Amino acid sequence: KLCGYLNKLGIKGPIKTWKSRWFFYDENKCHLLYYRTAQDINPLGSIDLSSASFDCKVENGEGVFEIRTPSRVFTLKAISKQAMMYWLQQLQMRRWEFCSAQSRFPVGSSQLVNEPLAGRTNVVDNEDFLPPVKTPTEAVGLKAASLPAPQTSTAFQNISLKHPWTEIQNTVYNICGSKQLWGNNGNVFSFSEFQEHPENPDEEQEAELEAGCAGAFKEGIPEDGRMNWIRKARWMNSGFPGLPEDLSRERNPMDKVSVLQQQILTLTEEVKSQKELVKLLHKALEAAQQEKRVSSMYLTAAEDKDRLELVRHKVRQIADLTSRLEALEQEKKELEQILTLRDSHIQELKEHVQLLMEKNHAKQEVIMALTEQMARELSDPLQVANTITAETLYKQQEEIEHLKDDIDAYKTQNQFLNSEIHQVTRLWTSIAENEKALLMKCACLQARNCQMESKYLTVLRKLQEAVPGLPSSHAELVRNLIQEALQWDVKEEAEEGFNLNPVSEYDEYGFMTVPDYEVEDWKLLAKIQALEIKSNNLRSQEVVEKPLRDRWNSVGELSPSAELKSLIRSGIPVEHRQRVWRWIVSRHCSHLPDHYQQLLRQSKSTEHPACRQIELDLPRTLTNNKHFSSPTSQLIPKLRRVLLAFSWHNPAIGYCQGLNRLAAVALLVLEDEESAFWCLVHIVENLMPADYYSDTLITSQVDQRVFKDFLSEKLPRLMAHFEQYRIDVSLITFNWFLVAFVDSLVSDILLRVWDAFLYEGTKVIFRYALAIFKYNEEEILRIHDSVEIYQYLRFFTRMIMDGR
């Protein structure tokens, strides 16, 4: 059992006093209970150690330490430094055992939560910051309860005025216990009682305590209180041996006399404190009896007039008391003002006295200096020097000893604080891992919920398409359901107060995450896309994104390799994309110093023929991105300078519609306009074939013929379907190839395509184009109208939300 006496710092208004308390650790709740004495039955309070931290400071004094809980700081003091370190180590150990036991999930929890915690809760820390402290048996443990409690200056000072009812219960219990110990001879301790029945003393003591306390408690104390006292008595009897028996067996007569004298002093102080308590109870009893007499007169009055007169008398008494209370409050205020004035006057007098003391001290120093000077002049100079040297050496030795003591104290404090920081860090790590596991489970549940909502909205959309063929009542019901579904908004998520991965309006590069369709019938489609984006983000947050980010974090200097190609195809995280793109462009383009600045100066001095076309295309660039949606956006002037510089850099091409989107994407990722310029040069001059952006666009048309051949080879059913309904695929795919899917795919997938495109070239565009048609092949084959097929092909690429 972890228990013992400690001094607890109590506060009575502005006065702080130390009070002796018996502390006992409750293993079930991880609470440190404290009583006035070891014999008390009810605790005065408790300290929750599960969320507490411990601290000891050298400047607070020897044996003083603190227990910091979220709501309060408890300052305790042990009898010695060894006892303090023992308490701190034991409290640390008990806190860790309780928190480790609590951190385990119950049996039957989700496997997703239990797996990260396997084999972690039973970890034993082998790092000993502070060597174990031996148990101070004279101050800690059950044996300490048999010793007399430490006494304060006055017995009444040790009583807790905040818990009067607890004090009364403990007093009654102690009185009953004292009566039980009186023997037949009138002695305080009965030796024969313990010697007659040595076989089963515990049961006999329990029976005696129950019998002795039953009469005292029966009327005034509830049944629960009696049971608590009986259990407490049993615990005390099991933990503490009979004091008279110990005295007769272990101590000589002189020791017995001294102990009994100490007990007499203790009981005398206890009686004084109980007398004070009884006086207070007498006053309360007299007031209650007076109230009872008045109530009896009211009830026994024969007529209503008599009762009314009694009520009036009571009202007059209340009014009189109210006026007296107001007068007392006014007097209190006046006294407070007088006290404030006197305090200020006392403070002035203290300052004046301090000033006089300082003057007197200065005068004494001058007198001492003059006296020493005269003594040196009158005495032998060598003897004076030897005396001064000896005194100085003695003072230095004293200072060295004090410094050594301080160093030892600070070393001990440092060792304990290191152990406390280490254990708190371990507890925090354990809680963080539990929270992470719960967040992963919650993310999976939210993803499933988003999938169910998306499927529900998809069914509503199918019903929306079939509304013309439904009866009027069913059509009205479908419209109401659709209207209700469209009203699901961020407000509902805000009311829930918990959202793991909310879908923001714009992503990291400024692209709109959910399209803003103007057509009323497509608003439901936008809602489905938003739910699918949220579901994909929640599922990929820990399963895909974190492992990929960890792999990229381990990549040092970039160099061409199969592993780097695999990483780039998996997608580059946002924090690494700019660095990788710069490295790719620098490998294929030699940056000429000051070349970009020369092109800008040339564009300012001479107007290029393509300048007018560039100005027309700037407002039409990436209208779904907030950095280009407004003519006053900051990136619009940068884009203009990049396009003008490229038109002077490559006069054969000058400017072609589509280059504005390529340069805009490069600006969003690379941010620096000169880097974006060289990225555009790399795409046009290195990645794309010659004449791809010429006036005839001849190479672009060749790529469309090649892509149709790929479709016929890889997806023959789909190509036959297109030929049946005379669908020209190049009308859709030509723009894909010209601008590398810009404005065709959602931003997350678009940037993954660009990652691979910049590193591997145009073959990536062919592969992704085939994959897009393969992904939607069955959906296209179900459409049997050429107009509907063209409408579907116009926006079907933006329906792909999962970048995996």
C-alpha positions in Angstrom: 0.0 0.0 0.0 1.2 3.5 -0.9 0.2 5.6 2.1 1.8 8.0 4.6 1.7 11.4 6.2 2.5 14.5 4.1 2.0 18.2 4.7 -0.4 19.8 2.4 -0.3 23.6 1.6 -3.7 25.0 2.5 -5.0 28.5 1.7 -7.2 30.4 4.1 -7.9 33.7 2.2 -4.6 35.5 1.9 -2.9 33.1 4.5 -1.1 30.0 3.5 -0.6 27.2 6.1 0.8 23.7 6.1 -1.6 21.0 7.3 -0.7 17.4 8.1 -2.7 14.9 6.0 -2.8 11.1 5.7 -2.5 10.2 2.0 -3.6 6.9 0.6 -3.4 5.7 -3.1 -6.6 4.2 -4.6 -5.4 1.8 -7.4 -8.9 1.4 -9.0 -9.4 5.1 -9.8 -5.8 6.3 -9.8 -6.7 8.8 -7.2 -4.6 10.0 -4.2 -7.0 10.3 -1.3 -6.2 12.4 1.7 -7.5 12.3 5.3 -6.9 14.4 8.4 -5.5 11.3 10.3 -4.9 7.7 9.4 -7.9 6.7 11.6 -10.5 8.8 9.6 -13.1 6.9 7.6 -14.1 9.6 5.0 -11.5 11.4 2.9 -11.3 15.2 2.8 -10.6 15.1 -0.9 -8.8 13.4 -3.7 -6.2 14.1 -6.4 -6.7 12.6 -9.9 -3.3 11.3 -11.0 -4.3 9.9 -14.4 -3.9 13.3 -16.1 -1.5 14.9 -13.6 2.2 15.8 -13.8 4.8 16.0 -11.0 7.4 18.6 -10.3 10.0 19.5 -7.7 11.9 22.7 -7.4 15.0 23.3 -5.4 14.0 26.9 -4.5 10.7 25.7 -2.9 12.6 24.0 0.0 13.6 20.6 1.0 10.9 17.9 0.6 8.5 20.2 -1.3 7.0 18.9 -4.5 3.9 19.7 -6.7 1.2 17.6 -8.3 -0.3 19.6 -11.3 -3.8 18.5 -12.4 -5.7 20.3 -15.2 -7.8 22.1 -12.6 -5.5 22.7 -9.7 -1.9 22.6 -8.4 -1.4 20.7 -5.1 1.7 21.6 -3.1 2.9 18.8 -0.7 5.9 18.5 1.6 7.6 15.3 2.8 9.6 15.0 6.0 12.8 14.5 4.1 14.3 14.6 0.6 14.4 10.7 0.5 10.7 10.5 1.3 9.9 13.1 -1.4 11.8 11.2 -4.1 10.1 7.9 -3.0 6.7 9.5 -3.3 7.5 11.0 -6.7 8.8 7.7 -8.1 5.9 5.6 -6.7 3.3 8.1 -8.1 5.0 8.0 -11.5 5.0 4.2 -11.5 1.3 4.0 -10.4 0.2 6.6 -13.0 2.0 4.7 -15.8 0.5 1.4 -14.8 -3.0 2.9 -14.7 -2.7 4.7 -18.0 -1.2 1.7 -19.7 -4.1 -0.5 -18.5 -6.7 2.2 -19.6 -5.2 2.6 -23.1 -6.1 -0.9 -24.2 -9.2 -1.2 -26.4 -11.9 -3.5 -25.2 -12.1 -7.0 -26.8 -14.2 -7.0 -29.9 -13.1 -3.6 -31.2 -12.4 -3.0 -34.9 -9.3 -4.8 -36.2 -8.2 -1.5 -37.8 -8.0 0.1 -34.4 -6.3 -2.8 -32.5 -3.6 -3.6 -35.0 -1.5 -0.4 -34.5 -1.7 -0.9 -30.7 -0.5 -4.6 -30.7 2.4 -5.2 -28.4 2.7 -1.6 -27.3 0.9 -1.3 -24.1 3.1 -3.8 -22.2 6.3 -2.0 -23.0 8.7 -1.8 -20.1 10.9 1.1 -20.0 14.5 0.2 -19.3 15.9 3.7 -19.2 16.6 4.6 -15.6 16.9 8.4 -15.4 16.7 8.2 -11.6 17.9 5.3 -9.4 15.2 3.7 -7.3 14.8 5.2 -3.8 14.6 2.9 -0.7 11.3 2.9 1.1 11.5 5.2 4.2 9.5 3.0 6.5 9.4 5.6 9.2 7.3 7.9 6.9 5.6 5.7 4.3 3.5 2.6 4.6 1.1 1.0 7.0 3.5 1.1 9.9 3.6 4.9 9.7 -0.1 4.9 10.7 0.7 3.5 14.2 3.1 6.5 14.8 1.6 9.8 16.1 0.5 12.2 13.4 2.7 15.3 12.9 1.2 18.2 14.9 0.8 21.8 13.8 1.1 24.8 16.0 -2.5 24.5 17.1 -4.8 21.6 16.9 -7.7 23.7 15.5 -5.5 24.8 12.6 -5.3 21.2 11.3 -9.1 20.9 11.0 -10.5 21.3 7.5 -13.2 24.0 7.6 -14.1 23.3 4.0 -15.4 19.8 4.9 -17.3 20.2 8.2 -19.7 17.2 7.6 -16.7 14.9 6.9 -15.0 16.2 10.0 -18.1 15.4 12.1 -18.3 11.9 10.6 -14.7 11.2 11.3 -14.9 12.6 14.8 -17.9 10.4 15.6 -16.1 7.4 14.2 -12.9 8.1 16.2 -14.9 8.6 19.4 -16.6 5.3 18.9 -13.3 3.7 18.2 -11.8 5.2 21.4 -14.8 3.9 23.5 -14.2 0.5 22.0 -10.6 0.4 23.3 -11.7 1.2 27.0 -11.3 -1.9 29.0 -13.2 -3.1 32.1 -10.5 -1.4 34.3 -11.1 2.0 32.8 -7.8 2.0 31.0 -7.4 3.5 27.6 -5.9 0.3 26.1 -7.1 -3.2 27.1 -4.3 -5.7 27.0 -6.4 -8.7 28.1 -8.8 -8.1 25.2 -6.1 -9.0 22.7 -4.7 -12.0 24.6 -7.8 -13.9 25.4 -8.7 -14.7 21.8 -5.4 -14.9 19.9 -6.8 -17.3 17.3 -9.0 -15.0 15.3 -8.4 -11.3 16.4 -9.6 -9.8 13.1 -13.2 -11.1 13.3 -13.5 -10.1 17.0 -12.3 -6.6 16.3 -14.6 -6.2 13.4 -17.6 -7.4 15.5 -16.7 -5.1 18.3 -16.3 -2.1 16.0 -19.7 -2.9 14.3 -21.4 -3.3 17.7 -19.8 -0.2 19.2 -20.6 2.1 16.3 -24.1 0.9 15.6 -25.8 2.7 18.4 -23.9 5.9 17.8 -24.7 6.0 14.1 -28.1 4.5 13.9 -30.2 7.6 14.1 -28.1 10.4 12.5 -26.1 8.6 9.9 -27.5 6.9 6.7 -27.1 3.2 6.1 -24.4 3.9 3.4 -22.4 5.9 5.8 -22.5 3.1 8.4 -21.3 0.5 5.9 -18.5 2.8 4.8 -17.3 3.2 8.4 -17.5 -0.6 9.0 -15.4 -1.2 5.8 -12.9 1.4 6.9 -12.7 -0.1 10.3 -12.0 -3.5 8.8 -9.3 -2.1 6.7 -7.7 -0.3 9.6 -7.8 -3.5 11.7 -6.3 -5.5 8.9 -3.6 -3.0 8.2 -2.6 -1.8 11.7 -1.8 -4.2 14.6 -3.2 -3.4 18.1 -1.1 -0.7 19.7 -1.1 -2.0 23.2 0.0 -5.4 22.0 2.9 -3.9 20.1 3.9 -1.9 23.1 3.9 -4.9 25.4 5.9 -7.0 22.9 8.4 -4.6 21.3 9.1 -1.7 23.7 10.5 -1.3 27.2 8.6 0.4 30.0 10.2 3.8 29.4 9.3 3.7 25.7 5.8 2.7 26.7 5.5 5.7 29.0 6.8 8.2 26.4 4.4 6.8 23.8 1.5 6.9 26.1 2.4 10.5 27.1 2.5 11.4 23.4 -0.9 9.8 23.0 -2.3 11.8 25.9 -1.0 15.0 24.4 -2.5 14.1 21.0 -5.9 13.2 22.6 -5.8 16.5 24.6 -5.3 18.5 21.5 -8.0 16.5 19.8 -10.4 17.2 22.6 -9.7 21.0 22.3 -10.5 20.9 18.6 -13.7 18.9 19.2 -14.8 21.4 21.8 -14.5 24.2 19.3 -16.5 22.1 16.9 -19.2 21.3 19.5 -19.6 25.1 20.2 -20.3 25.7 16.6 -22.8 22.9 16.5 -24.5 24.2 19.7 -25.0 27.6 18.1 -26.5 25.9 15.0 -28.7 23.8 17.2 -30.0 26.8 19.2 -30.9 28.6 15.9 -32.7 25.5 14.7 -34.7 25.1 18.0 -35.7 28.8 17.9 -37.0 28.3 14.3 -38.8 25.2 15.5 -40.5 27.0 18.3 -41.7 29.7 16.0 -43.0 27.1 13.5 -44.8 25.3 16.4 -46.5 28.5 17.5 -47.6 29.1 13.9 -49.0 25.6 13.6 -50.8 25.6 17.0 -52.5 29.0 16.5 -56.3 28.5 16.6 -57.3 31.3 14.3 -56.1 32.9 11.1 -55.6 36.2 12.8 -53.1 34.7 15.2 -51.3 33.1 12.4 -51.3 36.3 10.4 -49.9 38.1 13.4 -47.1 35.6 13.7 -46.3 36.0 10.0 -46.3 39.8 10.4 -44.0 39.4 13.3 -41.7 37.2 11.2 -41.8 39.8 8.4 -40.8 42.5 10.9 -38.0 40.4 12.1 -36.8 39.8 8.5 -37.0 43.5 7.8 -35.1 44.3 11.0 -32.4 41.7 10.2 -32.2 43.1 6.6 -31.6 46.6 7.9 -29.0 45.4 10.4 -27.3 43.5 7.6 -27.2 46.6 5.4 -25.8 48.6 8.3 -23.2 45.9 8.9 -22.3 45.9 5.2 -22.0 49.7 5.2 -19.8 49.4 8.3 -17.8 46.7 6.6 -17.2 49.0 3.6 -16.1 51.8 5.9 -13.7 49.5 7.7 -12.3 48.2 4.4 -11.7 51.8 3.4 -10.0 52.6 6.7 -8.0 49.4 6.4 -6.9 50.4 2.9 -5.8 53.8 4.1 -4.0 52.2 7.0 -2.3 49.7 4.7 -1.1 52.5 2.5 0.1 54.4 5.5 1.9 51.3 6.8 3.5 50.8 3.4 4.7 54.4 3.5 6.1 53.9 7.0 7.8 50.7 5.9 9.4 52.5 3.0 10.6 55.2 5.3 11.9 52.6 7.8 13.6 50.8 5.0 15.3 54.0 3.8 16.4 54.8 7.4 17.8 51.2 7.7 19.7 51.6 4.5 21.2 54.9 5.7 22.1 53.3 9.0 23.6 50.3 7.2 25.7 52.6 5.0 26.9 54.5 8.1 27.8 51.3 9.8 29.7 50.1 6.8 31.6 53.4 6.7 32.3 53.1 10.5 33.5 49.5 10.0 35.7 50.4 7.1 37.3 53.3 9.1 37.7 51.0 12.2 39.5 48.3 10.0 41.7 51.0 8.5 42.7 52.3 11.9 43.3 48.7 13.1 45.6 48.0 10.2 47.5 51.2 10.7 48.0 50.4 14.5 48.7 46.7 14.2 51.4 44.7 12.4 50.8 44.8 8.6 51.9 41.1 8.2 49.6 39.9 11.0 46.6 41.8 9.6 47.2 40.3 6.1 47.4 36.8 7.6 44.1 37.3 9.5 42.3 38.7 6.4 43.6 35.8 4.3 42.4 33.2 6.8 38.9 34.8 7.1 38.6 35.0 3.3 39.7 31.4 2.9 37.1 30.3 5.5 34.3 32.2 3.7 35.3 30.8 0.4 35.2 27.2 1.8 31.8 27.9 3.2 30.6 29.2 -0.2 32.1 26.1 -1.9 30.2 23.8 0.4 27.0 25.6 -0.2 27.5 25.5 -3.9 28.2 21.7 -3.8 24.9 21.2 -1.9 23.1 23.3 -4.5 24.7 21.3 -7.3 23.6 18.0 -5.8 20.1 19.3 -5.3 19.9 20.5 -8.9 21.3 17.2 -10.2 18.6 15.3 -8.3 16.0 17.7 -9.7 17.3 17.3 -13.2 17.2 13.5 -13.0 13.6 13.5 -11.8 12.4 16.1 -14.4 14.1 14.0 -17.1 12.2 10.9 -15.9 9.0 12.9 -15.7 9.4 14.3 -19.2 10.2 10.8 -20.6 7.2 9.2 -19.0 4.8 12.0 -20.0 6.2 11.8 -23.6 5.5 8.0 -23.6 1.9 8.7 -22.3 1.4 11.3 -24.9 2.7 9.0 -27.7 0.3 6.2 -26.5 -2.6 8.6 -26.5 -1.6 10.0 -29.9 -1.5 6.5 -31.4 -4.9 5.6 -29.9 -6.3 8.8 -31.4 -4.7 8.1 -34.8 -6.3 4.7 -34.8 -9.7 6.1 -34.0 -9.3 8.8 -36.6 -8.5 6.1 -39.2 -11.5 4.1 -38.2 -13.7 7.3 -38.4 -12.2 8.1 -41.8 -13.2 4.7 -43.1 -16.7 5.1 -41.7 -17.1 8.6 -43.2 -15.8 7.3 -46.6 -18.4 4.5 -46.5 -21.1 7.1 -45.6 -20.0 9.3 -48.6 -20.2 6.3 -50.9 -23.7 5.5 -49.7 -24.8 9.1 -50.2 -23.2 9.1 -53.6 -25.1 5.9 -54.6 -28.3 7.4 -53.3 -27.8 10.6 -55.4 -26.9 8.5 -58.4 -30.2 6.7 -58.1 -32.0 10.0 -57.8 -30.2 11.2 -60.9 -31.4 8.1 -62.8 -34.9 8.8 -61.6 -34.5 12.4 -62.6 -33.8 11.3 -66.2 -36.9 9.1 -66.1 -39.3 11.8 -64.7 -41.1 12.4 -68.0 -42.3 8.8 -68.0 -43.4 8.6 -64.3 -46.9 9.4 -62.9 -47.3 13.0 -61.6 -47.3 11.9 -57.9 -44.1 9.9 -58.4 -42.5 12.7 -60.4 -43.3 15.2 -57.7 -41.8 12.9 -55.0 -38.6 12.6 -57.1 -38.3 16.3 -57.4 -38.8 16.8 -53.7 -36.1 14.2 -52.9 -33.7 15.9 -55.4 -34.4 19.3 -53.9 -33.8 18.0 -50.4 -30.5 16.3 -51.5 -29.2 19.5 -53.1 -29.8 21.3 -49.7 -27.2 19.1 -48.0 -24.5 21.6 -47.4 -21.5 22.4 -45.3 -23.9 23.8 -42.6 -24.8 20.2 -41.7 -21.2 19.3 -41.3 -20.6 22.4 -39.1 -23.5 21.4 -36.9 -22.0 17.9 -36.4 -18.8 19.6 -35.1 -16.5 16.9 -36.4 -15.2 16.6 -40.0 -12.0 14.7 -40.7 -11.4 15.8 -44.3 -13.7 18.6 -45.5 -13.8 19.3 -49.2 -12.7 22.9 -49.6 -13.9 25.0 -52.5 -10.4 25.2 -54.0 -7.4 22.8 -53.9 -3.7 23.7 -53.2 -3.2 25.2 -56.7 -6.4 27.2 -56.8 -8.5 24.8 -59.0 -12.2 24.5 -58.1 -12.7 21.1 -56.5 -16.4 20.8 -57.4 -17.6 22.2 -60.8 -20.2 24.9 -60.8 -22.7 23.8 -63.3 -25.1 26.4 -64.4 -27.7 23.9 -65.8 -30.2 22.9 -63.1 -30.2 19.3 -64.1 -26.4 19.0 -63.6 -26.3 20.4 -60.0 -27.1 16.9 -58.7 -24.2 15.7 -60.7 -21.9 18.2 -59.0 -23.2 17.0 -55.6 -22.3 13.4 -56.5 -18.8 14.5 -57.6 -18.3 16.4 -54.3 -19.2 13.2 -52.3 -16.9 11.1 -54.4 -14.0 13.5 -53.9 -14.5 13.4 -50.2 -14.8 9.6 -50.1 -11.6 9.3 -52.1 -9.7 11.7 -49.9 -10.8 9.9 -46.8 -9.8 6.5 -48.1 -6.5 7.5 -49.6 -5.4 9.8 -46.7 -3.7 7.1 -44.6 -3.7 4.1 -47.0 -2.1 5.7 -50.0 -1.0 9.3 -49.4 1.0 8.7 -46.2 3.1 5.8 -47.5 3.8 7.6 -50.8 4.8 10.8 -48.9 7.1 8.7 -46.7 8.8 7.2 -49.8 9.3 10.7 -51.3 10.7 12.0 -48.0 13.3 9.3 -48.1 14.5 10.4 -51.6 17.7 12.5 -51.4 19.3 13.9 -54.5 17.4 13.2 -57.7 18.9 11.0 -60.4 17.3 9.0 -63.3 16.4 5.5 -62.2 13.6 2.9 -62.4 12.7 3.6 -58.8 12.3 7.4 -59.5 10.1 6.6 -62.6 7.9 4.4 -60.4 7.6 7.1 -57.8 6.7 9.8 -60.4 4.1 7.5 -62.0 2.5 7.1 -58.5 2.2 10.8 -58.2 4.4 13.5 -56.7 3.2 15.1 -53.4 2.5 18.8 -53.4 5.5 19.6 -51.2 7.9 17.8 -53.6 6.3 18.6 -57.0 8.0 22.0 -57.6 11.5 20.6 -56.8 11.0 17.6 -59.2 9.6 19.7 -62.0 12.6 22.1 -61.8 15.0 19.2 -61.9 13.3 17.6 -65.0 13.3 20.9 -66.9 17.0 21.7 -66.0 18.1 18.3 -67.3 16.8 19.0 -70.8 17.0 22.8 -71.1 20.3 24.7 -70.5 19.3 28.0 -68.8 21.0 30.8 -70.6 21.9 33.5 -68.1 19.9 36.7 -68.6 18.2 35.2 -71.7 14.7 35.6 -70.3 15.3 39.2 -69.2 16.6 40.1 -72.7 13.4 38.6 -74.2 11.2 40.7 -71.9 13.2 43.9 -72.8 12.7 43.0 -76.5 8.9 42.5 -76.0 8.7 45.9 -74.3 10.6 47.7 -77.0 8.9 46.0 -80.0 5.3 44.7 -80.2 5.1 41.1 -81.4 2.4 40.3 -84.1 0.9 37.7 -81.7 0.4 40.2 -78.9 -3.2 40.8 -79.8 -4.1 37.1 -79.9 -2.4 36.7 -76.5 -4.4 39.5 -74.9 -7.6 37.8 -76.3 -6.7 34.4 -74.8 -5.6 35.6 -71.3 -9.2 36.0 -69.9 -10.1 32.5 -71.3 -7.2 30.8 -69.5 -8.1 28.3 -66.7 -11.4 29.9 -65.9 -11.9 27.3 -63.1 -8.8 28.5 -61.3 -9.1 31.4 -58.8 -5.6 32.7 -59.8 -6.8 33.3 -63.4 -10.5 33.8 -63.1 -10.3 37.6 -62.6 -8.5 40.1 -64.9 -6.9 41.6 -61.8 -5.4 38.3 -60.7 -1.7 38.4 -59.9 -0.7 35.6 -62.2 -2.2 37.2 -65.3 0.7 39.7 -65.9 3.2 36.9 -65.3 1.4 34.7 -67.9 1.5 37.6 -70.4 5.2 38.1 -70.0 5.9 34.3 -70.3 3.9 34.0 -73.5 5.5 37.2 -75.0 9.0 36.0 -74.1 8.3 32.6 -75.8 7.0 34.2 -79.0 10.3 36.1 -79.3 12.3 33.0 -78.3 10.7 30.7 -81.0 9.7 32.9 -83.9 8.8 29.9 -86.0 5.8 29.2 -83.7 5.4 32.6 -82.2 2.1 31.9 -80.4 -0.5 29.1 -80.8 -3.8 28.7 -78.9 -3.2 26.2 -76.2 0.2 27.5 -75.2 -1.5 29.8 -72.7 -2.9 26.8 -70.7 0.5 25.0 -70.7 2.2 28.1 -69.4 -0.5 28.7 -66.8 -0.1 25.2 -65.3 3.7 25.6 -65.2 3.2 29.0 -63.4 0.9 27.4 -60.8 3.4 24.7 -59.8 6.7 26.5 -60.3 5.5 30.0 -59.2 8.6 31.6 -60.7 7.8 33.0 -64.2 11.3 32.3 -65.6 11.1 28.7 -64.5 7.6 28.5 -66.1 9.1 29.9 -69.3 11.8 27.2 -69.5 9.1 24.5 -68.7 7.1 25.7 -71.7 10.2 25.6 -73.8 10.9 22.0 -72.7 7.3 20.9 -73.6 7.2 22.6 -77.0 10.8 21.9 -78.2 11.7 18.7 -76.4 8.6 16.7 -75.6 6.3 17.4 -78.5 7.2 16.6 -82.1 8.1 19.3 -84.5 5.3 21.3 -86.1 3.0 20.3 -83.3 2.1 24.0 -82.7 2.7 25.3 -86.2 0.1 27.1 -88.3 -0.9 23.8 -90.0 -0.9 21.7 -86.8 0.1 18.8 -89.1 1.8 16.7 -86.4 -1.2 17.1 -84.1 -3.5 15.7 -86.8 -1.1 12.8 -87.3 -1.3 11.9 -83.6 -5.1 11.7 -83.9 -4.8 9.2 -86.8 -2.4 7.2 -84.7 -4.7 7.3 -81.7 -7.7 6.0 -83.8 -5.5 3.1 -84.8 -4.7 2.4 -81.1 -8.5 2.5 -80.3 -9.2 0.0 -83.1 -6.5 -2.3 -81.8 -7.1 -2.0 -78.0 -10.9 -1.3 -77.8 -12.4 -2.7 -81.0 -16.0 -2.9 -79.6 -15.9 0.8 -78.6 -14.4 1.9 -82.0 -17.1 -0.1 -83.9 -19.7 1.6 -81.7 -18.3 5.0 -82.8 -18.3 4.1 -86.4 -21.9 2.8 -86.2 -23.1 6.2 -85.0 -20.5 8.2 -87.1 -18.7 9.6 -84.1 -15.4 11.4 -84.9 -13.3 10.9 -81.8 -10.7 13.4 -82.8 -13.2 16.2 -82.2 -12.9 15.3 -78.5 -9.3 14.1 -78.2 -7.6 16.7 -80.3 -7.7 19.2 -77.4 -6.5 16.5 -75.0 -3.2 16.1 -77.0 -2.7 19.8 -77.8 -2.8 21.0 -74.1 -2.0 17.7 -72.3 -5.5 17.3 -70.8 -5.7 20.8 -69.3 -9.4 21.7 -68.7 -10.3 18.1 -69.3 -9.4 16.3 -66.1 -9.9 17.3 -62.5 -6.8 19.0 -61.0 -5.6 16.0 -58.9 -5.5 13.6 -61.8 -4.3 16.3 -64.3 -1.1 17.0 -62.2 -0.4 13.3 -61.9 -0.6 13.0 -65.7 1.8 16.0 -66.0 4.2 14.5 -63.5 4.7 11.5 -65.8 4.4 13.5 -69.0 7.3 15.8 -68.2 9.5 12.9 -67.3 8.6 10.4 -70.0 7.1 12.3 -72.9 4.1 12.1 -75.2 3.6 8.3 -74.8 2.0 9.1 -71.5 -0.8 11.1 -73.2 -1.6 8.1 -75.5 -1.7 5.8 -72.5 -4.0 8.0 -70.4 -6.3 8.6 -73.3 -6.8 4.9 -73.9 -7.2 4.3 -70.2 -10.0 7.0 -70.0 -12.0 5.3 -72.8 -11.4 1.9 -71.3 -12.6 3.2 -67.9 -15.9 4.5 -69.4 -16.3 1.9 -72.2 -19.4 0.1 -70.8 -21.2 3.4 -70.1 -20.6 4.7 -73.7 -21.7 1.4 -75.2 -25.1 1.7 -73.4 -25.8 5.0 -75.3 -27.4 4.5 -78.7 -27.8 8.1 -80.0 -25.1 10.1 -81.7 -26.1 13.4 -80.0 -26.2 11.9 -76.6 -22.8 10.3 -77.2 -21.3 13.6 -78.1 -22.9 15.2 -75.0 -21.5 12.4 -72.8 -18.0 12.7 -74.4 -17.9 16.4 -73.8 -17.8 16.1 -70.0 -17.3 12.4 -69.1 -13.6 12.9 -68.3 -14.5 15.2 -65.4 -16.5 12.4 -63.9 -13.4 10.5 -63.0 -12.6 11.5 -59.4 -10.4 8.7 -58.0 -6.8 9.4 -59.1 -5.7 5.9 -58.0 
